[in-house]
Every structure is written in structure tokens, then in C-alpha cells.
Amino acid sequence: MFAKKLIASFDIIRIAAVALAFFFGYRIGFQNGAYDPEAQLHFMIPIIIIAISGLTGIEGLFLGKAAAEIKGFEADGNYQRQSAISQLSYAAVALLVLVLKWGIRAELTIFFAFLFFLVFSAVNHAADAVVRKNYKWQNINRPIFVILLAAGMVYPIFEMLKKM
């Protein structure tokens, strides 16, 4: 029961952190009458990746059985741990890029790797909903949130790419 409540709190933290990253990121991007997509992305990318992948990795490593049950998946031990470690690696690299100040190209690189994972994961979750009729919120929310995340990042990313 404690694990399920902790997972629910992780979900709230992920959503709140991403929402705050968008709110403040767009405010940072549009300051002084000019638009600075680099400042916006520099703020948003580490928060988004660390909130989503970091918490997902912790959830998978330490609360894997409960997380799988909530999503309607089987807890499959080693593969699930390996996926959790992969998630933690995105968060660790995003933090490393930030701390070492490797710049916008490195930030975009880790963001695209993270986003590609999320897109393929969203396809997997959607297929599970269709094939196995797994309509649990924890399963079907992935495609919805990935579409929203990608849509919200289109403008600053394309504006940044135009500047490069």
C-alpha cells in the first residue's frame, strides 16, 4: 500500500515539475520583449528529464512490482531493472550536461534521446491498451503526456535550431 501511494506521489511530482518547467521556461524565454529559446531550453530540459526519467528510474528500481501492477504489466525482474537503470542514465547525463555546462547542443542531444525513448514507450503503451485492452490510467497516460510534452517543446526547439 505504501509503495502505491509513493508511486502516486511520484506521478504528481512528475506532472507538477514538468508543468512548472513549462510555465517558468516560457517566461524565461520571453523576457525583455525578445525571445531566447536557448535560455528557455537550458532551463526546461534538465528539469523535464530529471523529473520524468529520474523518478521513473527510482520507481522501477525500488518499487518495480507495485509500479508494474499499477500499469497492468507483469513485474519481470531483470528486464524491468535494466529499463529503470536506463531511465536513471538519462537523468544522470542531463545533470552532467548541466553541471559541466556543455551547452545547448549537448542539452538537445540528451533531450532527443530521452524523447525518442518516450515516443517508442508511448507506442508500446498504446499497443498494450489496444491489444490487451489495458485501459489502466497508468498505461494510457503515457501516449497522452508524450504528445503534450512533444507539442510543448516544438516551438522552442525549432526556434533554437533556426539560430544554430
Secondary structure, 3 states (H helix, E strand, C coil): CHHHHHHHHHHHHHHHHHHHHHHHHHHHHEECCEECHHHHHHHHHHHHHHHHHHHHHHHHHHCHHHHHHHHCCCCCCHHHHHHHHHHHHHHHHHHHHHHCCCCHHHHHHHHHHHHHHHHHHHHHHHHHHHHCCCCCHHHHHHHHHHHHHHHHHHHHHHHHHHHC
